[in-house]
Amino acid sequence: MSKNKAKILGVTVLSSTVLLSGCGLFGTETKKKIDPPKTVTVGDKNASKESAAKDKGKVENTVKTELYLLDKNGYVVPQTLNLPKTNSVATQALKYLVANGPVTNMLPNDFRAVLPEDTELSVDINKEGVATVNFSKEFKNYEPKDEMKILQSVTWTLTQFNNVNSVKLKMNGHELTEMPVNGTPISENQSRASGINFDTTDVVDLTNTKPVTVYYIGGTEGSYYYVPVTRRVSNNEKNNIIAAVNELVKGPSGKSNLVSEFMSDVKLLEAPKYEDGKVTLNFNKNIFGSFEDKEISQSLLDALVLSLTEQKGVEKVAVQVNGKADIKNDKGKKLSEPVTRPEKVNTGSF
């Protein structure tokens, strides 16, 4: 991505990440100070208490769940929604991927569900962490262009749960080794390692490359969100952490609608250090969104953490600049502790 593209994004979201109309990536909320009413009757107090109790009850009876939906540009994107509490969270999550199903009135603007209308399903998870989904015959009633996206959506929606490592598909009780419309092969160990939103731009020889998934920024002003994209990198790059950072700096394909906040002159000054699930990265000063205040954009940091924690064994990320850890984000918060991956992604505008 060009510097100009990064700067354009910076004007709208980087400097202060002001688009906080709801929950941020890490589930934080922007709270406005509201002046209390000057006169309140006893009846009003009771009504307020009842309303608050109802709202609290609604929240307590829901569970935040990532649904991998399709945005208007065709990307498979996680959107965290509050679904009713249930003992069958995996089955429920997939049922909320069915078009014109229970998710209909909850869909974010410009998003749609991926599974064909009237599809029925069940999910069985064994002790090895394999989730087997049995779809009804309606499952095959999708457009050929959506086939790969459906496979990715089902896989990534299910693997958000700690007890699911991989996915198998059935239709009417018969195991599927390929998708029913275009015949896309289904891996024996279909998992997040299989990738999502593939970008093979400029890749000439796939056999000498390996996949790495990073997060870019999609959406429009007022409704930005993080989009996972699987790129192909050379097998000669043995360190997947370096490979992921390089892809973030390189930015998304110029043909895409995505952007990255990493400027092209951001560099690692030394090899990443890994210990007990923590990765420490030492960047040059060009990672700062503001040289004067020595601040790092929070949304840049979020994209970095989301990308690196897709790597096996990486649980948190510590950032240094020129070997110093005394830095802060663009909200003024000191980054004195390593940053962990959020429990859920895209919980609202950031």
C-alpha angles and dihedrals in degrees: 000000000000123000089243092059090051091049092051089055090044092059091058105035115357106072097058107349088237098170093097102139091142138349120345127225092277094047096258118145132217108233123201121208109243122197110234117243113268094226126028125180123212089250091055091051092053092046090050091050092049091048092048091048091051092049091048090049091051091053094045091051094055137072126210108243132179113232116190102221134171119256124208091269093055098255120143102234133179114238118182113221133175107248127183114275112259141158089236101061095155094051091045092051092056092045087058088058092064116108114248088008131118093304093063098097093040099054115123115237114286094012129114138188117255108212119085118262116272093017111154122200149169131203127213119187119195128204091263090063097253113143112204115198119199112199128193120241090269088074090084093058095095134113113264091235090062097053100098091040092054091051091050093045094052092045097048095041091055097041092059085081116086093228094055121081102157141007137229125189132215133178119204088346096306118117115242120221091175136022113272101237111038098012098242105177117249111217117237086233100036105183143131087289086070088071139229137238092009117218113189096164112154092003109135102170114035093180092068095049138075132207126258123178121216134169124244130176123262137170131060137283108302095021111053120158141174119262123197113222127184113218129184117240131183119275085227089075100083096178110076092192091059089044092054093047090049091053091050090051092044089052130207125311114289087233092062130085091232130103139196128214092214112105116224093246095059110118141176110240094204141004115290116263117225126194132155095340095316124114119198117201126192112202133183118250093267089084088073115103087201119032092190096053095030092229130158118213110251092218090053088051091048092052090049094050093045090050098047096044088059084072115092112260097013112121105156141014131219119197128207131179117210088345095305125116095192096106137119139208125248090269091062095253115140115237093220094139131052114263119241127206114269117250090237133021129227098010090167142314115329 
